C-alpha cells in the first residue's frame, strides 16, 4: 500500500489528529487485508467520525467583519499568499427553531431504495490532509508536520442494506494551502479521476452503521434518536462532540428515511453548544444557514441548510480558536456540498461475486 492510499483513507473521513506512523501502519494493515483500496469510509466504508478536521482556504462571506491571513497559493509550490476570510456571525434564532423547520422539510421526500439497490451520492469536498512529525518508514528521513487542503468531486455508490460491495469515483481537484501553512509537494501527487471498490465486510457496530437499512430501523422520535446519538464508543473529545459528529455521519453520503431524518434534526437541537450562524456557504457556493458547534480542536462545525427550503446543502468548518486549531481565526478549513442523492441498481466497478467476502481486515 502506498502513501496515496493511506491519504485516501484519511481524507474521506478526516479527523483532527495528525496521521502518525502508528496510525499509518494500522491503515496499511487494513488496506492490505481488504485487498483493494478503501475509502475514512463506510461497512466498513472506513466511515470514521466526521469531525471536519478539516480543510480550506476559500474566501467565503460568513459574517460581518473581514480579516486577512496567510493561506492560499500564489502560484508557486510551498508559498502562501493573503486571502480574505470572515468570522461566523451567531444568529439570534435558536437551533431548535431552524432544525424543527428542517425536520418538517424532511417529510417531503423519500427515495425508498430496495435492499438490493445502491444509494448514489454526488458531492464536492474540501478537507484538511495532515502529515505527522516522525520518521518516514520507507526513506528513514525525519518529516515535519504538514497540512494542505484536499479537494475532490466524488460519486459514491453504497449498498442500501450494507451487504454488497460498492464503489467510489474520485476526481482530484487542485489542492489548496491550509491557512497559515505552506502547501507541501505531496499535495500534488494525486491527479485525474479513478474509481475504487468499496468492500462490504459487515464488521461495523450496529450503532455506527449508516446504510439505509440500518438507518430505517432507528427511532422516529427525538428522544429515542438522541439516545442513539449517545450510544456506544464513538470517540471524539466529549460525548456531546461525538453525538454531533454521529449526526453528520448519518446525513453524509447516505440516505436517511424522512421519519428518522426529522427525529435526527430535532435531536441535534438538544445537543449542548449547538447554535445558528446567519450565513454559511457550501463548497458549491450555495448560501444558507449554519447549525453547529465548536469542538475542542478550535473549529466550528456547521451543517448548512437552505434558508428557504431547509434542505441540507452541505457542511463547513471554520477556525474560532487560533491556538487550538493551529490556523488563523476565521479560516475556512472544511467545506462540502451534497449535490444529488439518487438510487442506482448497480455500482460501477464493484464485484458482486466478492460480496460478504472474508479477508476485510
C-alpha positions in Angstrom: 0.0 0.0 0.0 1.4 3.4 -0.8 1.0 6.8 0.8 -1.7 7.9 -1.7 -3.9 5.1 -0.5 -3.2 5.9 3.1 -4.1 9.6 2.5 -7.3 8.5 0.7 -8.4 6.7 3.9 -7.6 9.8 6.0 -9.2 12.2 3.6 -12.5 10.5 3.1 -13.4 10.8 6.7 -10.7 13.2 8.1 -10.3 13.6 11.8 -8.2 16.3 13.5 -5.2 14.3 14.9 -2.1 14.2 12.7 -1.6 10.9 10.8 1.2 9.5 12.9 3.3 6.4 12.0 1.3 4.0 14.2 -1.9 5.1 12.6 -0.3 4.8 9.2 0.8 1.3 9.8 -2.6 0.3 11.1 -4.2 1.7 8.0 -1.7 -0.2 5.8 -2.7 -3.4 7.6 -6.4 -2.7 7.0 -5.9 -1.9 3.3 -3.8 -5.0 2.7 -6.4 -7.2 4.3 -9.1 -5.7 2.2 -7.1 -6.5 -1.0 -8.4 -3.3 -2.5 -8.2 0.4 -1.9 -10.7 1.5 0.7 -12.4 4.7 1.0 -12.1 7.3 6.3 -15.0 5.3 4.7 -18.1 3.0 5.4 -19.3 -1.0 6.2 -16.8 -0.8 6.8 -16.7 2.1 4.5 -14.0 3.4 6.8 -16.6 6.0 7.9 -14.9 7.5 11.0 -16.3 10.4 12.9 -16.8 13.4 10.6 -15.3 15.9 13.0 -14.4 18.0 9.9 -10.8 18.1 10.6 -10.6 19.9 8.1 -9.9 21.7 5.0 -9.8 25.0 3.3 -8.7 28.4 2.4 -11.7 29.5 0.4 -12.7 33.2 0.7 -16.3 33.0 2.0 -18.6 35.6 3.4 -20.0 34.1 6.6 -20.1 37.1 8.9 -19.8 40.9 9.0 -16.1 41.6 9.6 -13.4 40.5 7.2 -9.8 39.7 8.3 -6.7 39.0 6.3 -4.4 36.0 6.8 -1.9 33.7 5.1 -3.3 30.7 3.4 -3.6 30.4 -0.4 -1.1 29.6 -3.1 0.4 32.4 -5.0 1.3 30.2 -8.0 4.5 28.7 -6.6 4.6 25.5 -4.5 5.3 25.9 -0.9 4.4 29.5 -0.9 1.4 31.3 0.7 -0.4 34.5 -0.1 -3.0 36.5 1.8 -6.7 35.8 1.5 -9.8 37.4 3.0 -12.0 35.4 5.3 -14.6 36.3 7.9 -15.7 35.1 11.3 -19.1 33.4 11.6 -21.9 35.6 13.0 -24.1 33.9 15.5 -27.9 34.4 14.8 -30.5 35.2 17.4 -32.7 32.4 16.2 -32.4 29.1 18.2 -31.0 25.9 16.7 -34.2 24.1 17.7 -36.3 26.5 15.6 -34.2 26.0 12.5 -34.0 22.3 13.0 -37.7 21.9 13.5 -38.2 23.5 10.1 -35.6 21.1 8.6 -37.5 18.3 10.2 -40.7 19.3 8.5 -38.9 19.7 5.2 -37.5 16.2 5.6 -41.0 14.7 5.3 -41.4 15.9 1.8 -39.1 13.5 0.0 -38.5 9.7 0.2 -36.3 7.7 -2.1 -37.1 4.3 -0.6 -34.3 2.2 -2.1 -34.7 -1.6 -2.1 -32.1 -3.6 -0.1 -30.6 -4.9 -3.4 -30.0 -1.4 -4.7 -27.4 1.3 -4.1 -27.6 4.9 -2.7 -25.7 7.1 -5.1 -24.5 10.4 -3.8 -22.6 13.1 -5.8 -20.7 15.7 -3.8 -17.8 18.1 -3.7 -15.5 18.1 -0.8 -12.6 20.0 0.7 -10.8 18.7 3.8 -7.5 19.0 5.5 -4.9 16.4 4.9 -2.4 16.1 7.8 1.1 14.7 7.9 2.5 14.0 11.3 6.0 14.6 12.6 8.1 11.5 12.7 10.4 9.2 10.7 9.3 8.0 7.2 9.4 4.2 7.4 10.3 3.9 3.7 13.1 6.6 3.5 14.3 6.8 7.1 14.1 10.6 6.8 12.6 12.8 9.6 9.5 14.6 8.4 7.9 17.7 9.9 4.2 18.3 10.2 2.4 19.3 7.0 -1.1 20.4 6.1 -2.9 21.1 2.9 -6.4 21.2 1.6 -7.5 18.0 -0.2 -10.3 18.8 -2.7 -12.4 16.3 -4.7 -15.5 15.7 -6.7 -17.0 12.4 -5.6 -19.6 9.9 -6.7 -20.2 7.1 -4.2 -22.4 4.0 -4.6 -23.3 2.4 -1.3 -25.3 -0.8 -0.7 -28.7 0.1 0.6 -28.5 -2.7 3.2 -24.8 -2.6 3.7 -24.1 -6.1 2.5 -22.9 -5.5 -1.1 -19.7 -4.1 -2.5 -20.0 -0.5 -3.6 -17.7 1.9 -5.4 -16.3 5.4 -5.3 -15.3 7.6 -8.2 -13.0 10.5 -7.3 -12.0 13.4 -9.4 -9.0 15.1 -7.8 -9.2 18.9 -7.8 -6.4 21.4 -7.5 -5.2 21.3 -3.8 -5.1 24.5 -1.8 -2.9 25.6 1.1 -4.1 25.1 4.6 -4.5 28.6 6.1 -1.2 29.6 7.7 0.7 26.6 6.3 2.8 26.3 3.1 1.5 23.7 0.7 3.7 20.6 0.5 4.8 18.8 -2.6 2.9 15.7 -1.7 -0.4 17.7 -2.2 0.1 17.4 -6.0 0.7 13.7 -6.1 -3.0 12.7 -6.7 -4.5 13.8 -10.0 -7.0 12.8 -12.6 -10.0 10.5 -12.0 -10.2 7.0 -10.6 -12.9 4.5 -9.5 -12.2 2.5 -6.4 -14.0 -0.6 -5.0 -15.6 -0.3 -1.6 -15.6 -3.8 0.1 -18.5 -4.6 2.4 -17.2 -6.5 5.4 -20.1 -6.4 7.8 -18.0 -5.5 10.8 -19.3 -2.1 11.7 -21.1 -2.0 15.1 -24.8 -1.7 14.7 -25.0 1.7 16.4 -22.4 3.1 14.0 -24.0 1.8 10.8 -25.1 4.4 8.3 -26.5 2.3 5.4 -30.2 2.9 4.5 -31.5 -0.3 6.0 -29.9 0.3 9.4 -31.0 4.0 9.4 -34.5 2.8 8.7 -34.6 0.9 12.0 -33.6 3.9 14.1 -36.1 5.7 16.4 -38.6 8.1 14.8 -38.9 10.3 17.9 -36.4 13.0 19.1 -35.8 11.4 22.5 -35.1 8.0 21.0 -32.8 9.4 18.4 -30.9 11.5 20.9 -30.3 8.4 23.0 -28.9 6.7 19.8 -26.5 9.6 19.2 -25.1 9.0 22.7 -24.9 5.2 22.3 -21.6 3.3 22.1 -18.0 4.4 22.0 -18.0 7.0 19.2 -14.6 8.5 20.0 -14.2 12.3 20.0 -13.2 14.6 22.8 -16.5 14.6 24.6 -19.8 12.8 24.4 -21.6 16.0 23.1 -19.0 16.4 20.3 -19.2 12.7 19.4 -23.0 13.0 19.2 -22.9 15.9 16.8 -20.3 14.0 14.7 -22.5 11.0 14.7 -25.4 13.1 13.3 -23.3 14.3 10.4 -22.3 10.7 9.7 -25.9 9.7 9.3 -26.5 12.5 6.8 -23.4 12.4 4.7 -23.1 10.2 1.6 -26.1 8.1 2.5 -29.8 8.4 2.6 -31.8 8.6 5.9 -35.6 8.0 5.6 -37.8 11.0 6.3 -39.1 9.9 9.7 -35.7 9.2 11.1 -34.2 12.3 9.5 -36.8 14.5 11.1 -36.1 12.9 14.5 -32.4 13.4 14.0 -32.8 17.1 13.3 -34.8 17.6 16.4 -32.3 15.6 18.5 -29.4 17.7 17.2 -31.1 20.8 18.5 -30.8 19.3 22.1 -27.0 18.8 22.0 -25.3 21.3 24.3 -23.4 24.1 22.4 -25.3 23.9 19.2 -26.4 27.3 17.8 -27.0 29.1 14.5 -24.9 31.3 12.2 -26.6 33.8 9.9 -24.7 33.0 6.7 -22.9 29.8 5.6 -21.6 28.8 2.2 -21.1 25.3 1.0 -18.5 24.0 -1.4 -20.7 24.7 -4.4 -21.2 28.4 -3.4 -24.7 28.0 -2.2 -25.5 30.2 0.8 -27.7 29.0 3.7 -28.0 28.9 7.5 -25.3 27.1 9.6 -26.3 25.0 12.6 -23.3 23.8 14.5 -21.0 23.8 17.5 -17.3 24.5 18.4 -15.1 21.5 19.1 -12.1 21.3 21.4 -9.9 21.5 18.3 -11.0 25.1 17.9 -13.1 24.6 14.8 -16.7 25.3 14.5 -18.5 22.6 12.5 -21.8 23.5 10.8 -24.5 21.7 8.9 -25.7 24.1 6.2 -29.4 24.4 5.4 -31.1 26.3 2.6 -32.6 29.4 4.2 -35.9 28.9 2.3 -36.5 25.2 1.9 -34.4 24.0 4.8 -32.9 21.3 2.6 -29.5 20.1 3.8 -26.8 21.6 1.5 -23.5 20.6 3.0 -21.1 21.2 5.8 -18.2 23.5 6.7 -15.6 24.1 9.4 -14.3 27.5 10.5 -11.5 28.2 12.9 -12.6 30.2 16.0 -9.7 29.3 18.3 -6.4 30.0 16.6 -4.2 28.3 19.2 -6.2 25.1 19.4 -6.6 24.8 15.6 -3.1 25.9 14.7 -4.6 28.1 12.0 -5.7 31.8 11.9 -9.0 32.7 13.4 -11.7 32.9 10.7 -10.1 30.4 8.4 -12.4 28.1 6.5 -10.9 24.6 7.0 -13.6 22.3 5.6 -16.3 22.7 3.0 -18.7 20.2 1.4 -21.7 20.3 -0.9 -24.2 17.4 -1.4 -25.2 17.8 -5.0 -27.5 14.9 -5.5 -28.9 11.7 -3.9 -30.4 9.1 -6.1 -30.9 5.3 -6.3 -29.0 3.0 -8.6 -29.3 -0.7 -9.4 -25.6 -1.3 -9.8 -22.3 0.1 -8.6 -19.7 0.6 -11.4 -16.5 -1.5 -10.8 -18.0 -3.4 -7.9 -17.5 -7.2 -8.0 -20.8 -8.8 -6.7 -19.0 -12.2 -6.5 -16.9 -10.9 -3.6 -19.9 -9.5 -1.6 -19.7 -10.6 2.0 -16.2 -12.0 1.4 -13.8 -12.7 4.2 -10.4 -11.0 4.5 -11.6 -7.5 5.0 -9.3 -6.8 7.9 
